[in-house]
Amino acid sequence: MKTLRIQLSLILSLLSFNCALPNSQTTPKLTIIMVVDQFAYHYFYKLRPFFTGAFKLLLNEGIVFDNAHYPHAVPETSIGHTALNTGVYAKDHGIIGNSWMDQSGKEVECDDADAKTAAVFGKGCEMHTYGKSSAHIMVDGLSDQFAMQSQSDTPFLAFSISMKSRSAIATATKLGKAIWFDKETGLFTSSKAYFEQLPPWLINFNTKNKIDCVKEVTWDLVYPKTSPAYQFKYIDNYKYASEKEASVNKQKTINCCTSDHKEIYAPIYESPFGNTLLLNLARECLKANLTKKNKLLLWVCLTPLDLVGHHYGPDSLEAIDLIYHLDKQIKSFMQDVQSKVGKNNVVFALTADHGILPMQGIIQEEGLKTAYKIPVNQVMKDLNSMIQKKYSIDSFIIDYQPPQFFLDYKKKKQLDANAWNEIAKEIKEYLFTKPGIKNVWTYQELDILPLNPQQQELEYYFKNQRYPGRSGDIFVQTQPYSLLTAYDNGTSHASPYNYDTHVPLFIYQKGKYERKKVTKKVYMTQFANTMAQILDIPKPSASTEQLLPGVFEEVEEEEDDAEVKNTPIIKR
């Protein structure tokens, strides 16, 4: 029986790169973009004093954007990663969510693809019967522009690795190479959309680590349990969690006989060990692909915090300790990279794809009684019953995926304009009777509603998170801290409010991009164009966003309303 423990020796393990790199005064030899899934900015308010690794380094030495937001009505993994890479809204890139309903009533995953051209590699010589690719992404991204700059003597290579296929694919797009963890086989994999055969270095990584043979995983705390780093209210509250037992300081068994085959390896990808694997895979990717001749862009999409956060909430011991692990794991990884390529030859960026809503039960205990949990299954049942009785249309509403209800396309198409308007009015009137509902629109109402993004910014998010043929028919905006959901426990990220949209953002290159603090509000759609400028490559073709302020220019502080400060950050 093989037991894996998250210990300092494992975190600090270094994999060597066999290359000596010259110092570049123009574009970086290596660019690494780390995206921590569900890493809300609000973690920094209480955990900052306890950071000793990468997060402390980036806060003190990097360009720090304190007020970075996603302009998304419902921030999700697929939308956030795609926006980071393409620099545009869902109305342009087409990824309106992790999944949606097509006009036949079939659910479509954001990274679904034709198995004939994009079959996923399984174990051995077998292939899965489904495909994964970026076919649903309608524009190019940073990775595509980077790869297109390749010359005969200077290849430009882009890779993205993640525990989730949708994260890796959204950031690799079409010309990068996406690699992700296969929950069915316990191995890192890809598809025919990216490789004719899995590269030998990836096969060797799977063979060496034998992830599919792991039987137990133990999650140890970074600090002693009595440390001030864990002395927060509700840190041991499992009353509202979807997982009622703690994962920390426990040995969790990987049960190959579980009925849910896709969740066999949950103890791996829902723990710090998942991040250890990803960072070690990143090391191996660099070792195999970074040479004296080429340039490399590597996305490392660190997934486990999202899975832990959904189950336990952001105030939990699990979420907080996983962040402390990340703080140390990423610092070790950064030091490893810098020691091999030179501190001045690598650009690091670190951010997140979205935030997270605190547990609503905990918020209510604090006295915020308007944190309503609205049971969406009951809502759909009531609406369908009402529509059937009044209009003789059975099962008219077929699904809800935040922020939209999907209707049966064929039945809706048979209605004339007056009948549809009357039914839409009834649906809206019913929804407004539910505490926690702020706004309701039809697709057409959002389409024609003249919004001033400065005055109605949140409403503007809904307008831009739609794509013809993919979006639903009725859009809902909840009140702050309210959630329209099918789940009784756990939490999510399904709103345009700060706790879901405000994320950390750091850019750091020793001697070049460092020691600035930007407090002006910026949008994560500006990230791709800014990174393109750093890399000296064309910007993603559909993006019209301005560059992030303070990266390339010295911005003088205004007397009355100083928003960008270029003074050194005081070390803590």
C-alpha positions as CSV (number, residue, x, y, z in Angstrom):
1,M,0.0,0.0,0.0
2,K,1.5,3.3,-1.1
3,T,0.9,6.3,1.2
4,L,1.5,9.9,0.1
5,R,2.1,12.6,2.6
6,I,2.2,16.3,2.0
7,Q,5.4,17.2,3.7
8,L,8.0,19.9,3.3
9,S,10.5,17.6,1.7
10,L,8.0,16.7,-1.1
11,I,7.1,20.4,-1.6
12,L,10.7,21.4,-1.9
13,S,11.7,18.6,-4.3
14,L,13.4,20.1,-7.3
15,L,13.5,18.7,-10.8
16,S,16.5,19.9,-12.8
17,F,16.4,21.5,-16.3
18,N,19.3,20.7,-18.5
19,C,19.8,24.0,-20.2
20,A,21.8,27.2,-19.6
21,L,20.0,30.3,-20.9
22,P,21.3,33.6,-22.0
23,N,20.0,36.8,-20.4
24,S,17.4,38.5,-22.7
25,Q,17.0,42.3,-22.6
26,T,13.9,42.3,-24.8
27,T,11.3,39.5,-24.5
28,P,11.4,36.9,-21.7
29,K,12.8,33.4,-22.4
30,L,10.1,31.9,-20.2
31,T,6.7,33.1,-19.1
32,I,4.7,31.3,-16.5
33,I,1.0,32.2,-15.8
34,M,-0.4,30.6,-12.6
35,V,-4.2,30.6,-12.2
36,V,-5.5,29.5,-8.8
37,D,-9.1,28.4,-9.3
38,Q,-11.5,30.2,-6.9
39,F,-8.8,32.3,-5.3
40,A,-11.0,35.2,-4.1
41,Y,-9.3,38.4,-3.2
42,H,-11.1,38.4,0.2
43,Y,-8.7,35.7,1.4
44,F,-5.9,38.3,1.5
45,Y,-7.7,40.4,4.1
46,K,-7.3,37.8,6.8
47,L,-4.5,35.5,5.6
48,R,-1.9,38.1,4.5
49,P,-0.1,38.2,7.9
50,F,0.5,34.4,7.7
51,F,2.0,34.3,4.2
52,T,5.7,33.5,4.2
53,G,6.2,32.2,0.6
54,A,5.1,33.1,-2.9
55,F,2.2,35.4,-1.9
56,K,4.4,37.4,0.4
57,L,7.1,37.7,-2.3
58,L,4.6,38.8,-4.9
59,L,2.9,41.3,-2.6
60,N,6.3,42.9,-1.7
61,E,8.2,42.5,-5.0
62,G,5.7,42.3,-7.8
63,I,3.3,44.6,-9.6
64,V,0.3,44.3,-7.4
65,F,-3.2,45.0,-8.7
66,D,-5.4,45.4,-5.6
67,N,-8.6,46.1,-7.5
68,A,-8.8,43.5,-10.3
69,H,-12.3,42.2,-11.3
70,Y,-13.9,39.9,-13.8
71,P,-16.8,41.7,-15.7
72,H,-18.9,38.5,-15.5
73,A,-22.5,38.1,-14.4
74,V,-21.7,34.6,-13.2
75,P,-17.9,33.9,-12.9
76,E,-17.0,30.3,-13.7
77,T,-13.9,28.3,-14.4
78,S,-14.4,28.2,-18.2
79,I,-15.4,31.8,-18.6
80,G,-12.6,33.1,-16.4
81,H,-9.8,31.1,-18.0
82,T,-11.1,32.0,-21.5
83,A,-11.3,35.7,-20.7
84,L,-7.7,35.6,-19.4
85,N,-6.5,34.1,-22.6
86,T,-8.6,36.0,-25.2
87,G,-9.2,39.4,-23.6
88,V,-12.8,39.5,-24.6
89,Y,-16.3,38.8,-23.1
90,A,-18.4,35.7,-23.6
91,K,-20.4,37.6,-26.2
92,D,-17.2,37.3,-28.4
93,H,-15.4,34.1,-27.3
94,G,-18.7,32.1,-27.0
95,I,-18.0,30.3,-23.6
96,I,-21.0,31.4,-21.6
97,G,-20.5,28.8,-18.8
98,N,-19.0,25.5,-18.0
99,S,-21.9,24.0,-20.0
100,W,-25.1,25.0,-21.6
101,M,-28.2,23.5,-23.4
102,D,-28.3,23.4,-27.1
103,Q,-31.5,23.8,-29.2
104,S,-32.1,20.1,-29.1
105,G,-32.2,20.1,-25.3
106,K,-28.8,18.4,-25.0
107,E,-26.3,19.6,-22.4
108,V,-23.0,20.7,-24.1
109,E,-19.8,20.9,-22.1
110,C,-17.7,23.9,-22.9
111,D,-14.8,21.7,-24.1
112,D,-16.8,19.0,-25.9
113,A,-15.5,18.1,-29.3
114,D,-15.9,15.5,-32.1
115,A,-14.2,12.3,-30.9
116,K,-13.1,11.6,-34.5
117,T,-10.7,14.5,-34.5
118,A,-10.2,15.1,-30.7
119,A,-10.5,11.8,-29.0
120,V,-9.0,11.8,-25.5
121,F,-6.1,9.5,-24.7
122,G,-6.9,6.8,-22.1
123,K,-4.8,4.1,-20.5
124,G,-2.3,2.3,-22.7
125,C,-3.3,2.3,-26.3
126,E,-7.0,2.8,-25.7
127,M,-8.8,6.0,-26.5
128,H,-11.9,7.4,-24.8
129,T,-15.0,7.5,-26.9
130,Y,-15.4,11.3,-26.4
131,G,-13.4,14.3,-27.6
132,K,-12.0,17.4,-25.9
133,S,-10.8,20.6,-27.7
134,S,-11.3,24.3,-27.9
135,A,-13.8,24.0,-30.8
136,H,-16.4,26.1,-28.9
137,I,-14.0,29.0,-28.4
138,M,-14.7,31.4,-31.2
139,V,-11.6,33.6,-31.1
140,D,-7.9,33.2,-30.8
141,G,-6.0,33.8,-27.5
142,L,-2.6,34.7,-26.1
143,S,-1.4,31.1,-26.5
144,D,-2.3,31.1,-30.2
145,Q,-0.6,34.4,-30.9
146,F,2.5,33.2,-29.0
147,A,2.7,30.0,-31.0
148,M,2.3,31.8,-34.3
149,Q,5.5,33.7,-33.7
150,S,7.6,30.6,-34.2
151,Q,10.6,30.8,-36.5
152,S,12.6,28.0,-38.0
153,D,15.4,28.6,-35.6
154,T,13.3,29.8,-32.6
155,P,10.2,27.8,-31.8
156,F,7.6,29.5,-29.6
157,L,5.8,26.8,-27.5
158,A,2.7,27.2,-25.4
159,F,1.5,24.6,-22.8
160,S,-1.3,24.6,-20.3
161,I,-1.7,22.1,-17.5
162,S,-4.5,21.6,-15.0
163,M,-6.6,19.1,-13.1
164,K,-9.6,20.3,-15.2
165,S,-9.8,19.8,-19.0
166,R,-11.7,23.0,-19.4
167,S,-9.1,25.1,-17.6
168,A,-6.2,23.7,-19.7
169,I,-8.1,24.0,-23.0
170,A,-9.4,27.5,-22.4
171,T,-5.8,28.7,-21.9
172,A,-4.1,26.6,-24.5
173,T,-6.9,27.2,-27.1
174,K,-6.0,25.8,-30.5
175,L,-2.2,26.2,-31.0
176,G,-1.0,25.6,-27.5
177,K,-0.8,22.2,-25.9
178,A,-3.4,21.3,-23.3
179,I,-2.8,18.7,-20.6
180,W,-5.2,17.7,-17.8
181,F,-5.9,15.0,-15.2
182,D,-8.2,12.2,-16.3
183,K,-10.5,11.3,-13.5
184,E,-11.3,8.0,-15.0
185,T,-7.7,6.7,-15.3
186,G,-5.9,8.6,-12.7
187,L,-3.4,9.8,-15.3
188,F,-2.5,13.1,-17.0
189,T,-3.8,13.1,-20.5
190,S,-4.6,15.2,-23.6
191,S,-6.5,14.7,-26.8
192,K,-5.9,14.3,-30.6
193,A,-6.6,18.0,-30.9
194,Y,-3.2,18.6,-29.3
195,F,-1.0,15.6,-29.8
196,E,-0.9,12.7,-32.3
197,Q,0.6,10.7,-29.5
198,L,1.1,11.6,-25.8
199,P,4.7,13.0,-25.6
200,P,7.2,10.7,-23.9
201,W,7.9,13.1,-21.1
202,L,4.3,13.0,-20.1
203,I,4.1,9.3,-20.3
204,N,7.2,9.1,-18.2
205,F,5.7,11.4,-15.6
206,N,2.6,9.2,-15.3
207,T,4.7,6.1,-15.0
208,K,7.1,7.6,-12.5
209,N,4.5,9.0,-10.2
210,K,2.1,6.0,-10.5
211,I,-0.9,8.2,-9.5
212,D,-3.4,5.6,-10.6
213,C,-1.8,3.1,-8.1
214,V,-2.0,5.5,-5.1
215,K,-4.3,4.0,-2.4
216,E,-4.1,6.6,0.3
217,V,-3.5,10.3,0.7
218,T,-2.7,12.1,3.9
219,W,-3.3,15.9,4.3
220,D,-1.1,17.4,7.0
221,L,-1.4,21.0,8.3
222,V,1.2,23.6,7.3
223,Y,1.3,25.0,10.8
224,P,0.5,23.6,14.2
225,K,-3.3,23.6,14.8
226,T,-2.9,26.0,17.7
227,S,-1.1,28.5,15.5
228,P,-2.7,32.0,15.1
229,A,-2.9,31.1,11.4
230,Y,-6.0,29.0,12.1
231,Q,-7.6,31.0,14.9
232,F,-10.6,32.2,12.8
233,K,-14.3,32.0,13.7
234,Y,-16.1,29.1,12.0
235,I,-12.9,27.5,10.8
236,D,-14.2,24.2,12.2
237,N,-17.8,24.7,11.3
238,Y,-19.1,21.8,9.1
239,K,-22.8,22.5,9.6
240,Y,-23.3,23.9,6.2
241,A,-20.6,22.0,4.3
242,S,-21.5,19.4,1.7
243,E,-18.8,17.3,3.2
244,K,-19.5,16.8,6.9
245,E,-16.2,15.4,7.9
246,A,-12.8,17.2,7.9
247,S,-10.2,16.3,5.3
248,V,-7.3,17.8,7.1
249,N,-5.1,15.7,9.4
250,K,-6.7,12.6,8.0
251,Q,-5.7,9.7,5.8
252,K,-8.2,9.4,2.9
253,T,-8.5,6.1,1.0
254,I,-8.9,6.0,-2.8
255,N,-11.6,3.4,-3.4
256,C,-11.5,1.9,-6.8
257,C,-14.9,0.2,-6.1
258,T,-16.8,3.4,-5.7
259,S,-20.1,3.6,-7.6
260,D,-19.1,7.0,-9.0
261,H,-16.1,6.1,-11.1
262,K,-15.2,9.7,-11.9
263,E,-14.7,10.5,-8.2
264,I,-12.3,7.7,-7.4
265,Y,-9.3,10.1,-7.3
266,A,-11.0,13.0,-5.4
267,P,-8.5,12.7,-2.4
268,I,-5.8,13.6,-4.9
269,Y,-7.4,16.5,-6.8
270,E,-9.2,17.9,-3.7
271,S,-6.1,18.2,-1.6
272,P,-2.7,20.0,-1.5
273,F,-1.2,16.9,-3.2
274,G,-3.1,17.8,-6.4
275,N,-1.1,21.1,-6.5
276,T,2.1,19.3,-5.8
277,L,1.5,17.0,-8.8
278,L,0.6,20.0,-11.0
279,L,3.7,21.9,-10.1
280,N,5.9,18.9,-10.5
281,L,4.3,18.3,-13.9
282,A,5.2,21.9,-14.8
283,R,8.8,21.3,-13.8
284,E,8.9,18.2,-16.0
285,C,7.3,20.2,-18.9
286,L,10.0,22.8,-18.6
287,K,12.7,20.3,-18.4
288,A,11.5,18.5,-21.6
289,N,10.6,21.5,-23.7
290,L,12.7,24.6,-22.7
291,T,15.9,24.6,-24.7
292,K,18.5,27.2,-25.6
293,K,16.8,28.0,-28.9
294,N,13.1,28.3,-28.0
295,K,10.8,30.5,-26.0
296,L,8.0,29.0,-23.8
297,L,4.7,30.1,-22.4
298,L,3.4,27.9,-19.6
299,W,0.0,28.2,-17.9
300,V,-0.3,26.3,-14.6
301,C,-4.0,26.1,-13.6
302,L,-4.1,25.1,-10.0
303,T,-7.5,23.5,-9.4
304,P,-7.9,22.0,-5.9
305,L,-8.9,25.1,-4.1
306,D,-12.1,25.4,-6.2
307,L,-13.2,21.8,-5.3
308,V,-12.4,22.3,-1.6
309,G,-14.1,25.7,-1.6
310,H,-17.3,24.3,-3.0
311,H,-17.5,21.6,-0.4
312,Y,-16.3,23.4,2.7
313,G,-16.5,27.1,2.0
314,P,-13.8,29.8,2.1
315,D,-13.8,30.1,5.9
316,S,-13.0,26.4,6.4
317,L,-9.8,24.9,7.7
318,E,-9.5,23.0,4.4
319,A,-9.6,26.1,2.2
320,I,-7.3,28.1,4.5
321,D,-4.7,25.4,4.9
322,L,-4.7,24.6,1.2
323,I,-3.8,28.3,0.6
324,Y,-1.0,28.1,3.1
325,H,0.3,25.0,1.2
326,L,0.1,26.9,-2.1
327,D,2.0,29.8,-0.6
328,K,4.9,27.4,0.1
329,Q,4.5,25.2,-3.0
330,I,4.5,28.1,-5.5
331,K,7.5,29.7,-3.8
332,S,9.5,26.5,-4.1
333,F,8.5,26.2,-7.8
334,M,9.4,29.9,-8.5
335,Q,12.8,29.5,-6.9
336,D,13.4,26.3,-8.8
337,V,12.6,28.0,-12.1
338,Q,14.7,31.1,-11.3
339,S,17.7,29.0,-10.3
340,K,17.7,27.2,-13.7
341,V,16.9,30.0,-16.1
342,G,18.1,33.1,-14.2
343,K,15.9,35.5,-12.2
344,N,15.8,38.0,-15.0
345,N,14.8,35.5,-17.7
346,V,11.4,34.6,-16.4
347,V,8.1,36.5,-16.1
348,F,5.6,35.2,-13.5
349,A,1.9,36.2,-13.4
350,L,-0.4,34.9,-10.7
351,T,-4.2,35.4,-10.6
352,A,-7.5,33.5,-10.3
353,D,-10.5,32.8,-12.5
354,H,-13.2,33.9,-10.0
355,G,-13.9,34.2,-6.3
356,I,-16.3,32.4,-3.9
357,L,-19.4,33.2,-1.9
358,P,-19.1,32.6,1.9
359,M,-21.3,29.9,3.3
360,Q,-24.8,31.4,3.5
361,G,-25.6,29.7,6.8
362,I,-22.6,31.3,8.4
363,I,-23.6,34.7,6.9
364,Q,-27.0,34.3,8.4
365,E,-25.6,33.4,11.8
366,E,-23.7,36.7,11.6
367,G,-27.0,38.5,11.2
368,L,-27.3,39.0,7.4
369,K,-30.8,37.4,7.0
370,T,-31.1,38.4,3.4
371,A,-28.7,35.7,2.3
372,Y,-31.4,33.5,0.8
373,K,-30.9,30.1,-0.7
374,I,-33.5,29.7,-3.4
375,P,-34.3,26.1,-4.3
376,V,-34.1,26.1,-8.1
377,N,-35.7,22.7,-8.6
378,Q,-38.8,23.8,-6.8
379,V,-38.9,27.0,-8.7
380,M,-38.7,25.1,-12.0
381,K,-41.4,22.7,-10.8
382,D,-43.7,25.5,-9.9
383,L,-43.2,27.4,-13.1
384,N,-43.7,24.4,-15.3
385,S,-46.9,23.5,-13.3
386,M,-48.2,27.1,-13.8
387,I,-47.4,27.1,-17.5
388,Q,-49.0,23.7,-18.1
389,K,-52.2,24.7,-16.3
390,K,-52.6,28.1,-18.0
391,Y,-51.1,27.4,-21.5
392,S,-51.2,23.6,-21.8
393,I,-47.4,23.5,-22.4
394,D,-45.8,20.6,-20.6
395,S,-42.2,20.8,-19.3
396,F,-41.5,24.2,-20.9
397,I,-38.5,25.0,-18.7
398,I,-35.9,22.3,-19.1
399,D,-32.9,23.5,-17.1
400,Y,-31.2,26.3,-15.1
401,Q,-27.6,27.0,-15.3
402,P,-26.6,30.3,-13.7
403,P,-27.7,33.0,-14.6
404,Q,-30.3,31.6,-17.0
405,F,-33.3,29.4,-17.4
406,F,-33.3,27.3,-20.6
407,L,-36.7,26.7,-22.3
408,D,-37.7,23.9,-24.7
409,Y,-36.6,25.5,-28.0
410,K,-39.1,23.6,-30.2
411,K,-42.1,24.5,-27.9
412,K,-41.0,28.1,-27.7
413,K,-40.6,28.4,-31.4
414,Q,-44.2,27.4,-31.9
415,L,-45.5,30.4,-29.9
416,D,-46.4,33.7,-31.5
417,A,-45.0,36.9,-30.1
418,N,-48.0,37.7,-27.9
419,A,-48.2,34.3,-26.4
420,W,-44.4,34.3,-25.6
421,N,-44.6,37.8,-24.1
422,E,-47.5,36.7,-21.8
423,I,-45.7,33.6,-20.6
424,A,-42.5,35.6,-20.0
425,K,-44.4,38.1,-18.0
426,E,-45.9,35.3,-15.9
427,I,-42.4,33.8,-15.3
428,K,-41.0,37.2,-14.3
429,E,-43.9,37.9,-11.9
430,Y,-43.4,34.6,-10.2
431,L,-39.7,35.0,-9.8
432,F,-40.1,38.4,-8.3
433,T,-42.1,36.9,-5.5
434,K,-39.0,35.0,-4.4
435,P,-36.9,36.7,-1.7
436,G,-33.4,37.1,-3.0
437,I,-34.3,37.9,-6.7
438,K,-33.2,41.4,-7.8
439,N,-33.7,41.5,-11.6
440,V,-35.2,39.3,-14.3
441,W,-34.8,39.8,-18.0
442,T,-35.6,37.9,-21.2
443,Y,-32.8,37.5,-23.7
444,Q,-34.4,40.0,-25.9
445,E,-34.8,42.6,-23.1
446,L,-31.1,42.4,-22.4
447,D,-30.4,42.6,-26.1
448,I,-32.2,46.0,-26.5
449,L,-31.7,47.4,-23.1
450,P,-29.5,50.5,-23.4
451,L,-27.1,50.2,-20.5
452,N,-24.5,52.7,-19.4
453,P,-21.6,50.5,-18.1
454,Q,-20.5,53.2,-15.8
455,Q,-23.9,53.6,-14.2
456,Q,-25.2,50.1,-14.5
457,E,-22.1,48.1,-14.5
458,L,-23.5,44.8,-13.0
459,E,-26.4,44.8,-15.5
460,Y,-23.9,45.3,-18.2
461,Y,-22.2,42.0,-17.2
462,F,-25.3,40.1,-18.0
463,K,-25.6,41.7,-21.4
464,N,-22.1,40.6,-22.3
465,Q,-22.3,37.1,-21.0
466,R,-24.6,35.9,-23.8
467,Y,-23.9,34.2,-27.1
468,P,-26.5,33.5,-29.8
469,G,-27.6,29.9,-29.9
470,R,-26.0,29.0,-26.6
471,S,-27.6,31.3,-24.0
472,G,-30.9,30.7,-22.2
473,D,-34.1,32.6,-22.4
474,I,-34.7,34.1,-18.9
475,F,-31.8,35.7,-17.0
476,V,-31.8,36.2,-13.2
477,Q,-29.8,38.5,-11.0
478,T,-29.9,37.6,-7.3
479,Q,-29.5,40.0,-4.4
480,P,-26.0,40.0,-2.8
481,Y,-25.3,36.8,-0.9
482,S,-28.4,35.1,-2.2
483,L,-28.1,32.0,-4.4
484,L,-30.4,30.2,-6.8
485,T,-29.2,26.7,-6.5
486,A,-30.1,23.0,-6.5
487,Y,-27.8,22.2,-3.6
488,D,-28.8,22.3,0.1
489,N,-25.2,22.6,1.3
490,G,-21.9,23.9,0.2
491,T,-21.4,27.2,-1.7
492,S,-20.7,28.5,-5.2
493,H,-19.7,31.5,-7.3
494,A,-22.8,32.7,-9.2
495,S,-23.1,36.4,-9.0
496,P,-21.6,39.7,-10.3
497,Y,-20.7,40.8,-6.8
498,N,-17.2,41.5,-5.4
499,Y,-16.9,38.3,-3.4
500,D,-17.2,36.4,-6.8
501,T,-15.5,38.8,-9.2
502,H,-12.6,40.4,-7.2
503,V,-9.4,38.4,-7.6
504,P,-5.7,38.9,-6.9
505,L,-3.4,39.8,-9.8
506,F,0.4,39.9,-9.7
507,I,3.0,40.4,-12.5
508,Y,6.6,39.9,-11.6
509,Q,10.0,39.8,-13.4
510,K,13.1,40.5,-11.5
511,G,14.7,43.8,-12.5
512,K,11.8,44.7,-14.9
513,Y,8.3,44.3,-13.7
514,E,8.4,44.8,-9.9
515,R,7.6,46.9,-6.9
516,K,4.5,48.8,-7.9
517,K,1.0,48.9,-6.4
518,V,-2.0,49.7,-8.6
519,T,-5.2,50.6,-6.7
520,K,-7.2,51.7,-9.8
521,K,-10.0,49.3,-10.7
522,V,-9.0,47.1,-13.6
523,Y,-10.6,44.2,-15.5
524,M,-9.2,40.8,-16.1
525,T,-10.0,41.2,-19.8
526,Q,-7.0,43.6,-19.9
527,F,-4.6,40.8,-18.9
528,A,-4.2,39.1,-22.3
529,N,-3.2,42.4,-24.2
530,T,-0.9,43.3,-21.4
531,M,0.9,40.0,-21.5
532,A,1.1,40.2,-25.3
533,Q,2.9,43.5,-24.9
534,I,5.3,42.0,-22.4
535,L,5.9,39.1,-24.8
536,D,6.3,41.5,-27.7
537,I,3.7,39.5,-29.8
538,P,0.4,40.6,-31.4
539,K,-2.5,40.9,-29.1
540,P,-5.4,38.4,-29.4
541,S,-7.3,39.5,-32.5
542,A,-10.7,40.3,-31.0
543,S,-9.6,42.1,-27.9
544,T,-9.9,45.9,-27.8
545,E,-9.0,46.3,-24.1
546,Q,-6.6,48.8,-22.8
547,L,-3.3,47.7,-21.2
548,L,-3.2,47.3,-17.5
549,P,-2.0,50.6,-16.0
550,G,1.4,51.0,-14.3
551,V,3.1,48.0,-16.1
552,F,4.9,49.9,-18.8
553,E,4.6,53.6,-17.8
554,E,5.2,55.6,-14.8
555,V,1.9,56.9,-13.7
556,E,2.1,60.1,-11.6
557,E,-0.1,60.3,-8.6
558,E,-3.0,62.7,-8.9
559,E,-3.5,65.2,-6.1
560,D,-7.2,64.7,-5.5
561,D,-7.8,61.1,-6.5
562,A,-4.6,59.1,-6.7
563,E,-5.4,55.6,-8.0
564,V,-2.0,54.3,-9.1
565,K,0.9,54.3,-6.8
566,N,4.4,53.5,-8.1
567,T,6.2,53.8,-4.8
568,P,7.9,50.7,-3.4
569,I,5.7,48.5,-1.3
570,I,6.7,48.3,2.4
571,K,7.8,44.9,3.4
572,R,5.9,43.3,6.2
